[in-house]
Amino acid sequence: MVMVGRDAERARLATFLRASDGQALVLRGEAGVGKSALVDLAARLAARDGQLVVRATGVEAETELPYAGLHQLLHPLLPGDGQPGRRRLNATARAAFDAVFGRPDGPPPSVMALGIAVLNLLSAAASEQPLLLVLDDGQWLDDASADVLGFVGRRLTGSPGVRLLVTVRSDIASRFDTAALPETAVGALTDADAGHLLDRHHPGLARQLRGLVLETARGNPLALLELPAHLAAGPGDRAPEDLLGPHGVPLPRRLQEIYATRLDRLDHTVRAQLLAGALDGATARPADGPVPTARYRMRGVDAAITCGLLVVEPATGTLAFRHPLVRSSVVQLAAPDQRRAAHRTLAHVHRENPEQRAIHLAAATLDPDEEVAAALEAAARSATRRGGARMAVSWLTRAAELSENRADRSRRLGDAAYVAGQADRLGQARTLALAASAPDQDDNPAAVLANAYLALYRTGDVRATHRQVAAAVERLRDGGADRRGPDRNGPDRNGEVLDRLVSLLLAVGQYAGSRTTWHRTHEVLASLGGLATERAWMYAGTWSDVVRHGAGWSAAVERAAADLENQDPWDAARLAVSAYHLDVLSPLAPYLEHVVDRELDTGATSSGIVMLHLIMLDRTALGQWEFAEHTGHRALALSVEAGNQLFAYQTRAYLAQLAAVRGRVEEARDLQAAVDAWARPRGVGFLTQLADAVGVTIALGAGDYETAFLYAIGITTPGAFRPYAYQASRTLLDLVEAALHTGRAEQARAHALAARDAGLPDISPRLALITHGALAMTADDDGEAAEMYTRAQSHPAAERFPFELARIRLAHGMRVRRAQGAAAARPVLTAAAETFERLGATAWAARAKAELRAAGVAPPVPVPTAVPLTWQELRVAELAAGGLTNKEIAEQIRLSPRTVGAHLYRVFPKLGITTRAALRDALSRTERHPAAP
């Protein structure tokens, strides 16, 4: 086939196909402008050069089915299913594909994790044979697949022999609009080329008719090919202009009318076959390789081939629509009852795939149908656990529409509202919750949940929110919530709603952080009797006051954490909050880091931000402060963008603590003041305690021990731990140290003994470490002090808390120097100084160095170490150090500005810096051994 015109586009494709490195390219243009012809040309050229060509097409009917498009595209490359043993994937990649393609044996992957798995698969395939991936009609790809392909496309430069070619319509929005992939605009043919194409395919047209076609088509190749035949087939008593319809009609609609005319001439059985094929994704051009799932096979459609709606691929005999616009026209021109009949047929075809079957059943059903509603509800629950919370909202809403009674409709709308709230779509959650309520019912649990989350996140109103939720729990309790109901979906759904209300009540109690609020919370929980789950009591014990209620919960947290991948994301996040309060978060952190991007992209956004908080806190405890700070800034940006004031100020409090411990006093004070000014009037005790703890850290670092003591006793009284003040036990070492330095040795000792007597060492490993340290620091007897210092420094978990351990070593070294002399103190002081230096705790490092000098030795000079920068990170860092902006760097090395920013996000902590201005010095003093490209 000879292509007319398109010299520039063909030259661009030739360059694209000849490139030695991996590349991605998006062809963008209106319907019928020739995008499919160009990718057909690219596929032929690639196949002629020995490349493996894999093709797929976006399916409008599957836009709500997560990863359907990705599966269609990758299926010919995946090991097994037709290609046993051909490509070996590592366990991580296999688990990622299994999780999203229907065999969820592990936690669902994030966009990044799945994207990396795809890159590994493509690299493995390209190592055997150069690879061209062709995706036509990318605007119909489901969001999850488009996000992954965008991630992959931006990183193909590191995968030689792999090319991704995508076509999208310019008149339909898609995720590829913001994917930051290289693009080529496919415009209309020139007047000369349009005339040449028309004359080649329709020679001998009358001059007037030829002019009319050229004027109407406006250089659109599909219109040039279709209009003459349409005009020739019209009634002879009508002028050609009349057959084209009124002026001003968009060209795609004119083409649809042409196809409508042809469809009208077909038998209804043929039209039904075409419709089923169109809804099930019969391609506009045949796909290469095996079909990924059972697709509907059109039969008895010779008439459609004859009239030019279908084509037959000579090599395979596969039927396909002539052009994507034909397929979409078939669907849009079908009557509603015809589409429902086709969906019923397809539901049977996909009976082995619960999600696809449910979607087709829902589309096929007009009247309420409990079986269909239940199938769609189950599909929504599955999607939620695979990171598709936003999709689940749509499915649950449709399930509510198909419910046979008001109770089920209200329950499903309530579920949709709850998931929408967790996805940070609070306005939609409130609308759905109101729809779930009866006209005369303003206290529906779904409405209470939606309104309470809105008030908590947007305004921080913990007092009114707590009263509202507590009252809703009691109403549901008194209304007979029962976990032993005969519901075919499992436990009685009132019990599930009760769990949601109780979890929210406990969360509000945690943020309020007051004795009154927690007493009321425990009172409500106790009144539930057997309706209160073990999880509820775990949260109540660990979130409220670990000193009085936290003992014994660590084992339960560990048991629950063994099954994280089968839990909803908000349940996993809540469990991790309990782990944080018990200082056993680190074992859960890898899971959080694995799924957080997925939840932030397409899932439960609010839970994703909580996960970022927890990752930040875990890295802070481990002494990985650069990573923690960058994670905090990411959480802050997302919280501000979502309008979630509570999370925004919570993040600022965590960032203030990091700035304080790193010696950035002015920054810490500004953040502390902002948090306190917002939280104190609202009674958000969780944040006011954090602000006071920041004040303690700032003062200790500055050596202002009197101010530190005043801040510390604002959190708790010496010799006691204020009930329900979660910072009371966490600031144990701070209060003791401030008291000792201000001549309050008795109060310091009383506080250390109170920690021992309260059993803090048995509650968490960190509390054990700082309790032993406090007892050692306050002991009058040298023997007792030595024993306690030994117990602290030899604790199995001591190294997991390097800052606290270094503080204890510093105090130990100071005591040893006074009691036993400089020589005995040097090893302990050196260890403390090295830790403070490594962490970047400048004030503490200076104090340790002063002690070392007093002990007669200078502190060790840090030796530059190899920085594990990848070659791409090094390239970006060097350009940024030269003064280029992210946009300028992106243009120079053909990445998106967003990707450049992501590289710098990883580079800064590796180099131990926080600003762009420090890049040049950091690169000059490091030995760089980047991985080869």
ZAMARGU-4260 file (C-alpha; in steps of 0.2 Angstrom, whole numbers, plus 5000, padded with zeros to 4 digits):
<rodrens>
0) 5000/5000/5000 | 5007/5017/4995 | 5004/5031/5007 | 5000/5048/5000 | 5009/5063/5008
5) 5014/5063/5026 | 5032/5065/5022 | 5036/5074/5039 | 5026/5060/5049 | 5035/5046/5040
10) 5052/5054/5043 | 5048/5055/5061 | 5042/5037/5062 | 5058/5031/5053 | 5069/5040/5065
15) 5059/5033/5079 | 5061/5015/5073 | 5079/5017/5069 | 5084/5024/5086 | 5096/5013/5096
20) 5089/5017/5113 | 5071/5014/5119 | 5058/5027/5114 | 5040/5031/5116 | 5030/5042/5104
25) 5012/5048/5104 | 5003/5052/5088 | 4989/5064/5091 | 4975/5069/5079 | 4956/5070/5075
30) 4946/5054/5071 | 4950/5048/5053 | 4965/5059/5051 | 4977/5044/5047 | 4984/5039/5064
35) 4980/5021/5061 | 4987/5021/5044 | 5003/5028/5051 | 5005/5015/5064 | 5001/5001/5051
40) 5016/5008/5041 | 5027/5008/5057 | 5022/4990/5060 | 5026/4985/5043 | 5043/4993/5043
45) 5047/4986/5060 | 5042/4968/5055 | 5052/4970/5039 | 5067/4975/5050 | 5065/4959/5061
50) 5056/4968/5075 | 5043/4959/5085 | 5027/4969/5084 | 5014/4968/5097 | 4998/4977/5095
55) 4983/4982/5106 | 4968/4994/5105 | 4959/5004/5118 | 4942/4998/5121 | 4928/5010/5126
60) 4918/4997/5135 | 4933/4993/5146 | 4938/5010/5152 | 4932/5006/5169 | 4941/4989/5170
65) 4958/4991/5179 | 4973/4985/5169 | 4962/4978/5155 | 4972/4987/5142 | 4989/4983/5150
70) 4984/4965/5150 | 4979/4965/5131 | 4996/4973/5126 | 5007/4963/5137 | 4999/4946/5135
75) 5009/4940/5120 | 5025/4943/5130 | 5021/4935/5147 | 5028/4918/5151 | 5016/4904/5151
80) 5000/4904/5142 | 5006/4900/5125 | 5025/4904/5128 | 5030/4893/5142 | 5048/4896/5148
85) 5052/4909/5135 | 5055/4923/5146 | 5060/4921/5165 | 5054/4935/5177 | 5060/4937/5194
90) 5049/4934/5209 | 5045/4952/5211 | 5039/4955/5193 | 5029/4939/5193 | 5020/4944/5209
95) 5016/4961/5202 | 5008/4954/5186 | 4999/4941/5196 | 4992/4954/5207 | 4984/4964/5193
100) 4980/4951/5181 | 4969/4940/5192 | 4979/4930/5203 | 4982/4941/5219 | 4994/4930/5229
105) 5002/4945/5236 | 5000/4964/5239 | 4994/4974/5224 | 5009/4984/5217 | 5011/5003/5215
110) 5012/5011/5198 | 5031/5012/5201 | 5032/4993/5206 | 5021/4987/5191 | 5030/4999/5179
115) 5047/4992/5184 | 5040/4974/5181 | 5034/4979/5164 | 5051/4987/5160 | 5059/4971/5165
120) 5048/4961/5154 | 5051/4972/5139 | 5069/4971/5142 | 5069/4953/5142 | 5059/4952/5126
125) 5070/4964/5117 | 5085/4954/5122 | 5079/4941/5111 | 5071/4952/5097 | 5069/4971/5095
130) 5051/4975/5101 | 5038/4988/5094 | 5023/4990/5105 | 5008/4998/5096 | 4993/5005/5105
135) 4979/5012/5095 | 4965/5022/5102 | 4974/5026/5118 | 4961/5038/5124 | 4950/5023/5128
140) 4963/5014/5139 | 4958/5012/5157 | 4967/5024/5169 | 4977/5011/5178 | 4985/5005/5162
145) 4988/5022/5155 | 4997/5027/5171 | 5008/5012/5170 | 5012/5014/5151 | 5016/5033/5155
150) 5028/5028/5168 | 5036/5015/5156 | 5036/5027/5141 | 5046/5040/5151 | 5059/5027/5156
155) 5062/5017/5139 | 5079/5026/5136 | 5087/5013/5148 | 5079/4999/5138 | 5087/4997/5121
160) 5077/4989/5107 | 5060/4993/5115 | 5048/5006/5107 | 5031/5011/5112 | 5019/5019/5099
165) 5002/5026/5105 | 4988/5035/5095 | 4976/5046/5104 | 4961/5057/5097 | 4964/5075/5100
170) 4945/5078/5104 | 4944/5066/5119 | 4954/5069/5135 | 4965/5055/5141 | 4978/5051/5154
175) 4991/5052/5140 | 4987/5071/5139 | 4998/5073/5155 | 5010/5058/5153 | 5024/5069/5147
180) 5028/5058/5132 | 5035/5064/5115 | 5021/5068/5103 | 5019/5071/5085 | 5003/5080/5079
185) 4995/5072/5064 | 4985/5085/5055 | 4975/5086/5039 | 4983/5082/5022 | 4988/5097/5011
190) 4976/5102/4997 | 4987/5094/4984 | 4989/5077/4994 | 4970/5077/4998 | 4966/5078/4979
195) 4979/5065/4975 | 4972/5053/4988 | 4954/5056/4981 | 4959/5054/4963 | 4968/5038/4967
200) 4954/5029/4976 | 4939/5038/4967 | 4945/5042/4949 | 4933/5050/4937 | 4922/5060/4949
205) 4912/5074/4942 | 4921/5091/4945 | 4907/5098/4956 | 4906/5082/4966 | 4925/5081/4968
210) 4925/5099/4974 | 4911/5096/4986 | 4920/5080/4994 | 4937/5090/4995 | 4928/5105/5004
215) 4918/5094/5016 | 4933/5082/5020 | 4945/5096/5024 | 4960/5085/5021 | 4954/5071/5032
220) 4959/5055/5024 | 4945/5044/5030 | 4932/5057/5024 | 4940/5057/5007 | 4938/5038/5006
225) 4921/5037/5013 | 4911/5052/5006 | 4911/5048/4988 | 4904/5030/4990 | 4891/5037/5002
230) 4885/5051/4989 | 4885/5038/4975 | 4874/5026/4985 | 4861/5040/4990 | 4844/5042/4981
235) 4846/5049/4964 | 4832/5062/4967 | 4842/5071/4981 | 4857/5083/4978 | 4874/5078/4985
240) 4874/5093/4997 | 4858/5087/5004 | 4865/5070/5008 | 4879/5078/5018 | 4867/5086/5030
245) 4867/5103/5037 | 4883/5114/5037 | 4893/5115/5053 | 4891/5097/5058 | 4908/5090/5065
250) 4917/5079/5053 | 4917/5063/5065 | 4898/5065/5066 | 4896/5066/5047 | 4907/5050/5046
255) 4896/5041/5059 | 4881/5046/5049 | 4889/5037/5034 | 4892/5022/5044 | 4874/5023/5051
260) 4868/5022/5033 | 4878/5006/5030 | 4872/4998/5046 | 4854/5001/5042 | 4856/4991/5026
265) 4862/4976/5036 | 4852/4962/5044 | 4848/4964/5062 | 4858/4948/5066 | 4873/4955/5058
270) 4871/4972/5067 | 4870/4962/5084 | 4886/4953/5079 | 4895/4969/5076 | 4889/4977/5092
275) 4895/4962/5103 | 4912/4963/5094 | 4913/4982/5096 | 4909/4981/5115 | 4921/4967/5118
280) 4935/4976/5109 | 4937/4969/5092 | 4951/4978/5085 | 4952/4991/5072 | 4967/4982/5066
285) 4971/4964/5070 | 4982/4962/5086 | 4998/4951/5085 | 5000/4936/5096 | 4988/4926/5106
290) 4972/4934/5112 | 4974/4939/5130 | 4956/4934/5136 | 4941/4925/5128 | 4935/4938/5116
295) 4918/4937/5107 | 4920/4930/5089 | 4909/4938/5076 | 4900/4926/5065 | 4890/4927/5049
300) 4896/4945/5045 | 4900/4944/5027 | 4889/4958/5023 | 4898/4970/5034 | 4914/4965/5025
305) 4906/4969/5009 | 4900/4986/5013 | 4917/4991/5021 | 4914/4990/5039 | 4925/4975/5043
310) 4941/4970/5036 | 4949/4952/5035 | 4968/4951/5039 | 4975/4940/5025 | 4988/4931/5036
315) 4977/4926/5050 | 4959/4928/5044 | 4955/4939/5059 | 4940/4950/5058 | 4943/4968/5063
320) 4934/4985/5061 | 4940/4995/5047 | 4944/5010/5058 | 4942/5014/5076 | 4928/5026/5072
325) 4918/5012/5064 | 4918/5003/5081 | 4913/5018/5091 | 4899/5022/5078 | 4892/5004/5080
330) 4891/5006/5099 | 4884/5024/5098 | 4871/5021/5085 | 4864/5005/5093 | 4848/5007/5103
335) 4849/5004/5122 | 4840/4988/5121 | 4852/4982/5108 | 4867/4987/5119 | 4859/4978/5134
340) 4857/4962/5124 | 4875/4962/5118 | 4881/4965/5136 | 4871/4950/5142 | 4880/4939/5128
345) 4897/4946/5134 | 4893/4943/5152 | 4892/4924/5147 | 4908/4925/5137 | 4917/4932/5152
350) 4909/4921/5165 | 4926/4916/5172 | 4931/4934/5175 | 4921/4941/5190 | 4925/4959/5186
355) 4922/4959/5167 | 4906/4948/5170 | 4900/4960/5183 | 4902/4975/5172 | 4893/4968/5157
360) 4879/4961/5168 | 4877/4979/5176 | 4877/4987/5158 | 4864/4973/5153 | 4852/4976/5167
365) 4839/4989/5167 | 4828/4984/5182 | 4834/4981/5200 | 4842/4964/5201 | 4850/4958/5217
370) 4861/4945/5209 | 4869/4958/5197 | 4870/4970/5211 | 4879/4958/5222 | 4891/4953/5208
375) 4896/4971/5205 | 4898/4974/5224 | 4910/4959/5225 | 4920/4966/5210 | 4921/4983/5219
380) 4928/4975/5234 | 4941/4966/5224 | 4946/4982/5215 | 4948/4991/5232 | 4961/4979/5237
385) 4970/4981/5221 | 4972/4999/5222 | 4956/5004/5213 | 4946/5013/5226 | 4940/5026/5214
390) 4934/5014/5202 | 4925/5004/5216 | 4915/5020/5220 | 4907/5020/5203 | 4904/5001/5204
395) 4896/5002/5221 | 4885/5017/5215 | 4879/5006/5200 | 4876/4991/5212 | 4865/5003/5223
400) 4855/5007/5208 | 4852/4989/5204 | 4847/4985/5222 | 4830/4977/5224 | 4825/4985/5241
405) 4829/5002/5249 | 4839/4994/5263 | 4852/4986/5251 | 4852/5002/5240 | 4856/5013/5256
410) 4869/5001/5262 | 4878/5001/5245 | 4877/5020/5243 | 4884/5021/5261 | 4898/5009/5255
415) 4902/5020/5240 | 4902/5036/5251 | 4914/5028/5263 | 4926/5022/5249 | 4924/5039/5241
420) 4929/5047/5258 | 4944/5036/5260 | 4949/5041/5242 | 4948/5059/5248 | 4933/5063/5237
425) 4924/5071/5252 | 4912/5081/5242 | 4906/5065/5232 | 4906/5055/5248 | 4894/5068/5256
430) 4882/5068/5240 | 4882/5049/5240 | 4879/5048/5259 | 4864/5060/5257 | 4857/5049/5244
435) 4859/5034/5255 | 4848/5043/5268 | 4829/5043/5269 | 4821/5060/5265 | 4816/5062/5284
440) 4832/5054/5290 | 4847/5066/5294 | 4857/5054/5305 | 4860/5040/5293 | 4877/5032/5297
445) 4883/5035/5280 | 4879/5053/5281 | 4887/5054/5298 | 4903/5046/5292 | 4904/5058/5277
450) 4900/5073/5287 | 4912/5068/5300 | 4927/5065/5289 | 4923/5081/5280 | 4923/5091/5296
455) 4939/5082/5303 | 4950/5084/5288 | 4944/5101/5282 | 4942/5110/5298 | 4950/5099/5312
460) 4933/5101/5322 | 4937/5086/5334 | 4924/5091/5348 | 4908/5092/5338 | 4914/5077/5327
465) 4917/5066/5342 | 4900/5070/5349 | 4891/5066/5332 | 4900/5050/5329 | 4898/5044/5347
470) 4879/5047/5346 | 4879/5038/5329 | 4888/5023/5337 | 4875/5022/5351 | 4860/5023/5339
475) 4867/5009/5329 | 4870/4999/5345 | 4853/5002/5351 | 4845/4998/5334 | 4852/4980/5335
480) 4868/4979/5325 | 4872/4961/5325 | 4887/4951/5318 | 4877/4935/5317 | 4865/4940/5303
485) 4861/4928/5289 | 4867/4940/5276 | 4874/4930/5261 | 4889/4942/5260 | 4895/4937/5277
490) 4893/4946/5293 | 4878/4958/5295 | 4882/4974/5286 | 4876/4984/5301 | 4891/4977/5310
495) 4903/4983/5296 | 4895/5001/5297 | 4898/5000/5316 | 4916/4996/5313 | 4918/5011/5302
500) 4910/5022/5315 | 4920/5015/5329 | 4937/5017/5319 | 4932/5035/5315 | 4928/5038/5334
505) 4944/5031/5339 | 4954/5042/5326 | 4945/5058/5332 | 4949/5053/5350 | 4967/5051/5345
510) 4968/5068/5337 | 4958/5076/5352 | 4971/5069/5364 | 4961/5073/5379 | 4956/5064/5395
515) 4938/5068/5393 | 4937/5063/5375 | 4945/5046/5378 | 4935/5043/5393 | 4919/5045/5383
520) 4927/5034/5369 | 4931/5020/5380 | 4914/5021/5388 | 4905/5020/5371 | 4917/5005/5366
525) 4913/4996/5382 | 4894/4998/5380 | 4896/4988/5363 | 4900/4972/5372 | 4903/4958/5359
530) 4900/4970/5345 | 4917/4978/5348 | 4930/4969/5338 | 4948/4965/5344 | 4954/4978/5331
535) 4944/4991/5339 | 4951/4987/5357 | 4968/4986/5349 | 4966/5004/5342 | 4959/5010/5358
540) 4973/5003/5368 | 4987/5009/5357 | 4981/5025/5350 | 4975/5032/5367 | 4988/5029/5381
545) 5001/5016/5378 | 5007/5018/5396 | 4990/5012/5403 | 4983/5002/5389 | 4997/4998/5377
550) 5005/4983/5386 | 5002/4966/5377 | 4996/4973/5360 | 5013/4970/5351 | 5009/4952/5347
555) 4992/4956/5341 | 4999/4969/5329 | 5011/4956/5323 | 4998/4943/5319 | 4987/4955/5310
560) 5002/4962/5300 | 5005/4944/5293 | 4990/4947/5282 | 4991/4965/5276 | 4989/4961/5257
565) 4971/4955/5261 | 4966/4970/5270 | 4958/4986/5264 | 4971/5000/5263 | 4963/5010/5277
570) 4964/4995/5288 | 4982/4992/5284 | 4986/5010/5288 | 4977/5010/5305 | 4986/4994/5310
575) 5002/5003/5305 | 4997/5017/5317 | 4996/5005/5331 | 5013/4998/5326 | 5020/5016/5327
580) 5014/5019/5344 | 5021/5003/5350 | 5038/5007/5341 | 5037/4991/5330 | 5033/5000/5314
585) 5048/4995/5304 | 5042/4977/5299 | 5027/4985/5291 | 5036/4999/5282 | 5041/4989/5267
590) 5023/4985/5263 | 5018/5003/5266 | 5032/5009/5254 | 5026/4995/5241 | 5008/5001/5240
595) 5008/5020/5244 | 5010/5026/5226 | 4996/5015/5221 | 4984/5022/5234 | 4989/5040/5230
600) 4987/5037/5211 | 4971/5028/5210 | 4966/5022/5227 | 4963/5028/5245 | 4971/5044/5244
605) 4969/5048/5263 | 4976/5032/5268 | 4990/5035/5256 | 4995/5051/5265 | 4994/5042/5282
610) 5006/5029/5274 | 5018/5043/5270 | 5017/5050/5288 | 5021/5033/5294 | 5035/5030/5282
615) 5042/5047/5287 | 5041/5042/5306 | 5049/5026/5303 | 5064/5033/5293 | 5065/5047/5306
620) 5067/5034/5320 | 5080/5024/5310 | 5090/5040/5307 | 5087/5042/5289 | 5082/5060/5290
625) 5084/5066/5273 | 5073/5053/5266 | 5060/5056/5280 | 5061/5075/5276 | 5058/5073/5258
630) 5043/5061/5261 | 5036/5074/5273 | 5037/5087/5260 | 5028/5076/5248 | 5014/5072/5261
635) 5012/5091/5264 | 5010/5095/5245 | 4997/5081/5243 | 4988/5087/5259 | 4987/5105/5254
640) 4982/5100/5236 | 4967/5090/5244 | 4962/5104/5256 | 4965/5092/5270 | 4970/5104/5284
645) 4972/5091/5297 | 4985/5081/5288 | 4994/5097/5282 | 4997/5103/5300 | 5001/5086/5306
650) 5014/5085/5292 | 5021/5102/5297 | 5023/5096/5315 | 5033/5081/5309 | 5044/5092/5298
655) 5046/5104/5313 | 5053/5090/5324 | 5065/5085/5310 | 5071/5103/5307 | 5073/5105/5326
660) 5084/5090/5328 | 5095/5095/5313 | 5098/5112/5320 | 5087/5122/5308 | 5080/5132/5323
665) 5071/5146/5314 | 5062/5134/5302 | 5057/5123/5316 | 5050/5138/5326 | 5040/5145/5311
670) 5033/5128/5309 | 5030/5125/5327 | 5021/5142/5329 | 5010/5138/5313 | 5005/5121/5320
675) 5001/5128/5338 | 4991/5143/5331 | 4980/5131/5321 | 4978/5116/5333 | 4976/5124/5350
680) 4960/5134/5347 | 4952/5118/5339 | 4957/5107/5354 | 4968/5096/5343 | 4979/5089/5357
685) 4988/5077/5346 | 4996/5092/5337 | 4998/5104/5352 | 5008/5090/5361 | 5019/5088/5345
690) 5021/5107/5345 | 5027/5107/5363 | 5039/5092/5359 | 5046/5102/5345 | 5049/5116/5358
695) 5058/5104/5369 | 5070/5098/5355 | 5074/5116/5350 | 5078/5121/5367 | 5088/5106/5371
700) 5098/5108/5355 | 5102/5126/5360 | 5107/5122/5377 | 5092/5131/5385 | 5088/5118/5397
705) 5076/5129/5407 | 5065/5132/5392 | 5066/5114/5388 | 5060/5109/5405 | 5045/5121/5404
710) 5040/5114/5388 | 5042/5096/5394 | 5031/5099/5410 | 5018/5106/5398 | 5016/5089/5391
715) 5017/5079/5407 | 5021/5082/5426 | 5038/5075/5432 | 5036/5058/5441 | 5020/5054/5432
720) 5013/5052/5414 | 4998/5062/5410 | 4984/5051/5405 | 4980/5051/5386 | 4995/5062/5382
725) 5004/5052/5369 | 5020/5063/5369 | 5021/5060/5388 | 5031/5044/5387 | 5040/5048/5370
730) 5048/5064/5379 | 5054/5054/5394 | 5072/5057/5390 | 5070/5075/5386 | 5061/5079/5403
735) 5075/5069/5412 | 5089/5078/5403 | 5081/5095/5405 | 5078/5092/5424 | 5096/5086/5427
740) 5104/5101/5418 | 5093/5114/5428 | 5097/5106/5445 | 5081/5096/5447 | 5089/5080/5450
745) 5075/5073/5462 | 5062/5077/5449 | 5073/5069/5435 | 5075/5053/5446 | 5056/5052/5450
750) 5052/5053/5432 | 5064/5039/5428 | 5057/5028/5442 | 5039/5032/5436 | 5044/5025/5419
755) 5051/5009/5427 | 5036/5007/5438 | 5024/5010/5424 | 5032/4995/5415 | 5037/5005/5400
760) 5051/4993/5395 | 5038/4980/5392 | 5028/4990/5381 | 5040/4995/5367 | 5058/4993/5362
765) 5061/5012/5361 | 5053/5014/5378 | 5064/5001/5385 | 5079/5010/5378 | 5075/5027/5385
770) 5069/5020/5402 | 5085/5011/5405 | 5095/5027/5399 | 5085/5038/5410 | 5088/5027/5425
775) 5106/5027/5421 | 5107/5046/5419 | 5098/5049/5436 | 5107/5035/5447 | 5117/5041/5461
780) 5126/5024/5463 | 5139/5021/5449 | 5136/5002/5449 | 5117/5005/5445 | 5122/5018/5432
785) 5134/5006/5424 | 5121/4992/5424 | 5107/5003/5416 | 5119/5010/5403 | 5124/4992/5398
790) 5106/4987/5397 | 5101/5002/5387 | 5116/5000/5374 | 5115/4981/5373 | 5096/4981/5370
795) 5092/4971/5354 | 5083/4985/5346 | 5095/4999/5352 | 5102/5002/5334 | 5085/5005/5327
800) 5084/5021/5337 | 5102/5029/5333 | 5098/5046/5340 | 5091/5041/5357 | 5106/5028/5358
805) 5119/5042/5354 | 5111/5053/5367 | 5113/5039/5380 | 5130/5036/5375 | 5135/5054/5376
810) 5128/5055/5394 | 5137/5038/5398 | 5153/5045/5391 | 5152/5061/5401 | 5149/5051/5417
815) 5163/5039/5413 | 5175/5053/5410 | 5172/5061/5427 | 5172/5045/5436 | 5185/5034/5427
820) 5195/5047/5417 | 5197/5052/5399 | 5204/5036/5392 | 5189/5025/5397 | 5177/5038/5391
825) 5184/5040/5373 | 5176/5025/5365 | 5159/5029/5371 | 5160/5047/5366 | 5168/5043/5349
830) 5153/5032/5345 | 5141/5046/5350 | 5150/5059/5340 | 5150/5048/5325 | 5132/5045/5326
835) 5127/5063/5328 | 5138/5068/5314 | 5131/5054/5302 | 5113/5059/5307 | 5116/5078/5304
840) 5111/5082/5322 | 5123/5097/5322 | 5120/5104/5340 | 5122/5087/5347 | 5137/5083/5337
845) 5145/5099/5343 | 5142/5094/5361 | 5149/5077/5358 | 5165/5085/5350 | 5167/5096/5365
850) 5167/5081/5376 | 5179/5072/5366 | 5191/5087/5366 | 5189/5087/5385 | 5194/5069/5384
855) 5210/5073/5375 | 5205/5068/5357 | 5199/5077/5342 | 5183/5070/5334 | 5186/5059/5318
860) 5185/5068/5302 | 5172/5061/5290 | 5179/5052/5275 | 5170/5054/5258 | 5161/5038/5253
865) 5154/5032/5237 | 5137/5039/5233 | 5126/5026/5225 | 5119/5037/5211 | 5113/5029/5195
870) 5120/5036/5179 | 5104/5045/5176 | 5103/5053/5193 | 5121/5058/5191 | 5117/5066/5174
875) 5102/5076/5181 | 5112/5081/5197 | 5127/5088/5186 | 5115/5098/5175 | 5106/5105/5190
880) 5122/5109/5198 | 5126/5119/5182 | 5111/5130/5185 | 5098/5122/5173 | 5080/5122/5178
885) 5070/5106/5178 | 5062/5111/5162 | 5079/5115/5154 | 5086/5098/5160 | 5070/5089/5153
890) 5072/5097/5136 | 5091/5092/5135 | 5090/5074/5140 | 5072/5071/5134 | 5063/5067/5150
895) 5048/5076/5158 | 5051/5090/5171 | 5041/5079/5183 | 5054/5064/5180 | 5068/5076/5183
900) 5061/5082/5199 | 5059/5064/5204 | 5077/5060/5201 | 5082/5075/5211 | 5070/5069/5225
905) 5081/5054/5226 | 5098/5062/5224 | 5096/5075/5238 | 5096/5062/5252 | 5110/5052/5244
910) 5121/5067/5244 | 5116/5073/5262 | 5109/5089/5256 | 5092/5098/5256 | 5094/5112/5243
915) 5099/5114/5225 | 5112/5127/5229 | 5122/5113/5238 | 5123/5101/5223 | 5139/5108/5216
920) 5149/5106/5233 | 5141/5089/5236 | 5146/5082/5219 | 5164/5089/5221 | 5167/5081/5237
925) 5160/5064/5234 | 5167/5049/5225 | 5154/5044/5212 | 5152/5027/5205 | 5136/5027/5195
930) 5129/5012/5187 | 5133/5011/5169 | 5119/5015/5157
</rodrens>
